[in-house]
């Protein structure tokens, strides 16, 4: 009996250790599955945006090969009016960043519809695929941990192609792309204005709220899934982000009566008014700052 009692604390710990091991294995397997995505086709084609385009590639700051389409503004109408007087070549550009499980063109907020609006107003446009999506290198996506490395490379590429400072390159990101775009500011605070649609405030919160939709697991698996994803792979969010913003020029437009990344689809005129007014103002502000 003396020998059994001496080992009793270790025996009592066995169920706990086995439970922890099982929890860790399930968390790992789920994180492994949800950070890998099936690639969806690049449909519609680049011609849906503009006949004038170029297949391009460049590397993220960690070396992954990025691929996309570059759309230069071939004719820049004054005040966005087609058929009117032609101004100088575009001195501003916009980078679109898609959401989870999508790609540069097959994206919820319809870059094939939004990008032509920007081209008509004198913006060069870059559509590209985030890591783990489309034609990009990379087996996984990271829910914003590493995607800023892609976005900063895209901004630098667009600036170089346009011959402009990166402060005159705007970013429009949806969902995963929006959250990642915000995180890009930490990587380089000197980048130009950012517009996000349905971005998340932080990784843990978004996994807590939507993770069960993808996994079917109870919520107490969330900490393990988030931790495993970071270690091994990589309606309130808007108000949370606005409250956390240090930039006094930050704006929040709350759109009622529409779902995730549906603001442009449901309210195209209002979307254009809000987004283009904001970007024109902020790009103008960047121009004033760089000309001093």
C-alpha positions as a printed NumPy array, in Angstrom:
array([[  0.   ,   0.   ,   0.   ],
       [  2.912,   2.328,   0.654],
       [  4.061,   2.077,  -2.957],
       [  0.564,   2.727,  -4.335],
       [  0.038,   5.781,  -2.138],
       [  3.366,   7.207,  -3.212],
       [  2.339,   7.11 ,  -6.897],
       [ -1.291,   8.092,  -6.312],
       [ -0.796,  11.823,  -7.171],
       [  0.663,  10.841, -10.552],
       [ -2.13 ,   8.36 , -11.239],
       [ -4.735,  10.98 , -10.344],
       [ -3.178,  13.359, -12.875],
       [ -3.53 ,  10.895, -15.762],
       [ -7.138,  11.807, -16.695],
       [ -6.24 ,  15.501, -16.688],
       [ -3.187,  14.924, -18.885],
       [ -5.157,  12.75 , -21.302],
       [ -7.936,  15.322, -21.466],
       [ -5.458,  18.103, -22.142],
       [ -3.791,  16.038, -24.832],
       [ -7.136,  15.303, -26.514],
       [ -8.093,  19.009, -26.348],
       [ -4.763,  19.98 , -27.901],
       [ -5.053,  17.418, -30.689],
       [ -8.589,  18.503, -31.611],
       [ -7.576,  22.195, -31.522],
       [ -4.587,  21.482, -33.745],
       [ -6.62 ,  19.481, -36.25 ],
       [ -9.314,  22.151, -36.48 ],
       [ -6.762,  24.961, -36.832],
       [ -4.988,  22.908, -39.491],
       [ -8.224,  22.543, -41.431],
       [ -9.582,  26.072, -41.237],
       [ -6.285,  27.763, -42.163],
       [ -6.182,  25.833, -45.458],
       [ -8.706,  26.796, -48.104],
       [ -9.83 ,  25.438, -51.442],
       [ -8.792,  27.804, -54.22 ],
       [-11.707,  29.278, -56.161],
       [-11.412,  30.151, -59.88 ],
       [-10.526,  33.647, -61.055],
       [-14.005,  34.337, -62.429],
       [-14.952,  36.714, -63.961],
       [-11.845,  37.501, -65.954],
       [ -9.817,  40.701, -65.769],
       [-11.692,  41.945, -68.845],
       [-14.749,  42.406, -66.624],
       [-12.876,  45.298, -65.009],
       [-11.036,  46.687, -68.026],
       [ -9.619,  45.458, -71.332],
       [ -6.457,  47.323, -70.451],
       [ -4.678,  45.275, -67.799],
       [ -1.45 ,  43.468, -67.019],
       [ -0.708,  40.195, -65.234],
       [  1.746,  41.091, -62.492],
       [  3.711,  39.378, -59.738],
       [  5.719,  40.675, -56.801],
       [  6.944,  39.304, -53.481],
       [  5.61 ,  39.802, -49.973],
       [  8.081,  41.091, -47.425],
       [  8.711,  37.505, -46.29 ],
       [  9.406,  36.351, -49.85 ],
       [  6.119,  34.684, -50.862],
       [  5.227,  35.23 , -54.506],
       [  2.12 ,  37.38 , -54.98 ],
       [  0.11 ,  37.528, -58.185],
       [ -2.486,  39.962, -59.405],
       [ -3.84 ,  42.225, -62.124],
       [ -2.742,  45.796, -62.694],
       [ -5.252,  48.199, -64.262],
       [ -3.785,  51.546, -65.33 ],
       [ -6.043,  54.477, -66.017],
       [ -5.515,  54.943, -69.734],
       [ -7.665,  58.057, -69.959],
       [ -8.179,  60.303, -66.984],
       [-11.351,  62.367, -67.396],
       [-11.522,  65.624, -65.465],
       [-13.956,  65.336, -62.531],
       [-14.689,  61.748, -63.522],
       [-16.795,  62.792, -66.551],
       [-16.21 ,  60.524, -69.549],
       [-15.921,  62.314, -72.87 ],
       [-14.733,  65.49 , -71.171],
       [-11.266,  67.034, -71.158],
       [ -8.387,  64.671, -70.367],
       [ -6.14 ,  65.436, -67.421],
       [ -2.627,  64.238, -66.611],
       [ -1.876,  60.527, -65.954],
       [ -3.178,  59.067, -62.716],
       [ -1.409,  60.297, -59.599],
       [ -3.243,  57.99 , -57.205],
       [ -3.851,  54.26 , -56.929],
       [ -6.013,  51.847, -54.96 ],
       [ -5.288,  48.299, -53.808],
       [ -8.209,  45.901, -53.248],
       [ -7.826,  43.215, -50.564],
       [-10.313,  40.341, -50.669],
       [-11.817,  38.239, -47.892],
       [-11.342,  34.708, -46.591],
       [-11.751,  31.909, -49.122],
       [-11.997,  34.328, -52.051],
       [ -9.551,  35.904, -54.5  ],
       [ -8.736,  39.097, -56.357],
       [-11.916,  39.008, -58.491],
       [-14.267,  36.429, -56.919],
       [-14.919,  38.564, -53.878],
       [-18.01 ,  39.467, -51.869],
       [-18.055,  43.201, -52.525],
       [-17.631,  42.8  , -56.275],
       [-14.301,  44.283, -57.427],
       [-15.469,  43.787, -61.009],
       [-18.085,  46.445, -60.265],
       [-16.174,  48.72 , -57.872],
       [-12.816,  48.825, -59.65 ],
       [-14.252,  50.398, -62.866],
       [-15.676,  53.216, -60.756],
       [-12.183,  54.046, -59.535],
       [-10.675,  53.747, -63.011],
       [-13.266,  56.194, -64.318],
       [-12.268,  58.668, -61.609],
       [ -8.573,  58.533, -62.442],
       [ -7.259,  55.873, -60.063],
       [ -4.873,  53.098, -61.039],
       [ -6.101,  49.792, -59.59 ],
       [ -4.339,  46.694, -58.278],
       [ -6.24 ,  43.466, -57.579],
       [ -4.158,  40.668, -56.05 ],
       [ -4.462,  37.387, -54.151],
       [ -3.636,  37.077, -50.457],
       [ -1.45 ,  34.196, -49.285],
       [ -3.18 ,  30.847, -49.43 ],
       [ -5.745,  32.164, -51.932],
       [ -6.065,  32.378, -55.71 ],
       [ -2.761,  32.034, -57.55 ],
       [ -0.665,  33.057, -54.566],
       [  2.117,  31.022, -53.018],
       [  1.543,  29.904, -49.454],
       [ -0.421,  26.925, -48.202],
       [ -2.345,  28.78 , -45.492],
       [ -3.859,  32.074, -44.514],
       [ -3.283,  33.469, -41.024],
       [ -6.338,  35.62 , -40.174],
       [ -4.277,  38.786, -40.329],
       [ -1.069,  37.693, -38.639],
       [  1.018,  37.571, -41.818],
       [ -1.269,  39.111, -44.461],
       [  0.055,  42.642, -43.749],
       [  3.299,  41.443, -45.333],
       [  1.313,  40.885, -48.518],
       [ -0.52 ,  44.191, -48.331],
       [  2.528,  46.377, -47.732],
       [  4.201,  44.728, -50.735],
       [  1.087,  45.421, -52.829],
       [  1.085,  49.073, -51.742],
       [  4.76 ,  49.459, -52.608],
       [  4.192,  47.775, -55.965],
       [  1.253,  50.06 , -56.825],
       [  3.25 ,  53.13 , -55.784],
       [  6.202,  52.119, -57.954],
       [  4.021,  51.287, -60.956],
       [  2.236,  54.627, -60.641],
       [  5.361,  56.642, -59.889],
       [  3.772,  58.122, -56.763],
       [  4.469,  58.13 , -53.002],
       [  2.867,  55.263, -51.097],
       [  0.827,  57.842, -49.172],
       [ -1.202,  58.278, -52.385],
       [ -2.071,  54.583, -52.549],
       [ -5.384,  53.77 , -50.863],
       [ -6.401,  50.319, -49.624],
       [ -9.919,  48.897, -49.692],
       [-10.281,  45.66 , -47.745],
       [-13.229,  43.423, -46.951],
       [-13.578,  41.115, -43.947],
       [-10.228,  39.288, -43.594],
       [ -8.715,  41.789, -46.02 ],
       [-10.084,  44.701, -43.985],
       [ -8.76 ,  43.414, -40.683],
       [ -5.408,  42.678, -42.301],
       [ -5.3  ,  46.158, -43.853],
       [ -5.736,  47.741, -40.425],
       [ -2.912,  45.602, -39.06 ],
       [ -0.729,  46.817, -41.935],
       [ -0.689,  50.256, -40.32 ],
       [  1.365,  48.768, -37.472],
       [  3.817,  47.441, -40.046],
       [  4.095,  50.833, -41.75 ],
       [  2.25 ,  53.822, -40.209],
       [  3.138,  56.011, -43.219],
       [  0.87 ,  54.244, -45.729],
       [ -2.111,  55.966, -47.313],
       [ -5.809,  55.867, -46.375],
       [ -7.617,  52.599, -45.644],
       [-11.282,  51.739, -46.157],
       [-12.572,  48.527, -44.599],
       [-15.869,  46.726, -44.985],
       [-16.912,  44.248, -42.275],
       [-13.45 ,  44.083, -40.719],
       [-12.94 ,  42.345, -37.373],
       [-11.588,  43.981, -34.232],
       [ -9.375,  41.103, -33.081],
       [ -8.664,  37.486, -33.977],
       [ -9.882,  35.881, -30.757],
       [-13.219,  37.667, -30.836],
       [-14.027,  36.783, -34.428],
       [-13.104,  33.121, -33.911],
       [-15.271,  33.075, -30.779],
       [-18.247,  34.488, -32.667],
       [-18.091,  32.594, -35.961],
       [-15.783,  29.654, -35.295],
       [-18.629,  27.312, -34.382],
       [-20.173,  27.908, -37.795],
       [-17.097,  26.329, -39.403],
       [-16.182,  23.67 , -36.833],
       [-19.364,  22.643, -35.02 ],
       [-17.333,  22.508, -31.798],
       [-18.373,  24.084, -28.494],
       [-17.027,  27.537, -27.697],
       [-14.597,  26.263, -25.067],
       [-12.444,  24.977, -27.922],
       [-11.888,  28.553, -29.163],
       [ -8.789,  29.319, -27.045],
       [ -7.104,  26.139, -28.195],
       [ -7.948,  26.728, -31.855],
       [ -6.648,  30.299, -31.769],
       [ -3.463,  29.252, -29.955],
       [ -2.856,  26.311, -32.287],
       [ -3.375,  28.525, -35.326],
       [ -0.832,  31.044, -34.055],
       [  1.727,  28.493, -32.917],
       [  1.607,  26.096, -35.816],
       [ -0.02 ,  27.926, -38.766],
       [ -0.518,  31.198, -38.277],
       [-22.057,  44.542, -35.71 ],
       [-19.78 ,  45.509, -32.831],
       [-16.455,  45.211, -34.547],
       [-16.929,  48.506, -36.373],
       [-17.637,  50.472, -33.212],
       [-14.768,  48.711, -31.432],
       [-12.388,  49.675, -34.224],
       [-13.614,  53.269, -34.288],
       [-13.155,  53.538, -30.522],
       [ -9.62 ,  52.161, -30.795],
       [ -8.597,  54.435, -33.684],
       [ -5.885,  56.933, -32.847],
       [ -6.391,  58.865, -36.106],
       [ -8.875,  61.731, -35.588],
       [ -9.842,  61.542, -39.275],
       [-11.258,  58.031, -38.898],
       [-14.904,  57.705, -39.935],
       [-17.482,  54.995, -39.23 ],
       [-20.433,  54.421, -41.552],
       [-22.932,  51.968, -40.077],
       [-25.156,  50.468, -42.781],
       [-28.406,  48.959, -41.605],
       [-30.384,  46.247, -43.314],
       [-27.552,  44.408, -45.038],
       [-25.329,  41.454, -44.259],
       [-21.6  ,  40.844, -44.186],
       [-19.762,  42.842, -46.898],
       [-23.027,  43.91 , -48.53 ],
       [-22.864,  47.693, -48.165],
       [-21.93 ,  48.325, -51.804],
       [-24.355,  45.694, -53.114],
       [-27.314,  47.047, -51.139],
       [-26.463,  50.769, -51.16 ],
       [-24.135,  51.455, -54.123],
       [-24.799,  55.193, -54.394],
       [-24.307,  55.824, -50.673],
       [-21.207,  53.609, -50.67 ],
       [-19.636,  55.63 , -53.461],
       [-20.51 ,  58.915, -51.802],
       [-19.017,  57.931, -48.438],
       [-15.956,  56.086, -49.714],
       [-14.93 ,  58.381, -52.552],
       [-15.453,  61.553, -50.512],
       [-13.319,  60.114, -47.708],
       [-10.542,  58.939, -50.043],
       [-10.461,  62.149, -52.081],
       [-10.1  ,  64.108, -48.849],
       [ -7.408,  61.867, -47.398],
       [ -5.421,  61.613, -50.636],
       [ -5.572,  65.398, -50.861],
       [ -4.336,  65.625, -47.3  ],
       [ -1.442,  63.297, -48.178],
       [ -0.613,  65.468, -51.188],
       [ -0.477,  68.568, -49.003],
       [  1.777,  66.821, -46.469],
       [  4.275,  65.548, -49.078],
       [  4.457,  68.926, -50.881],
       [  5.588,  70.835, -47.782]])
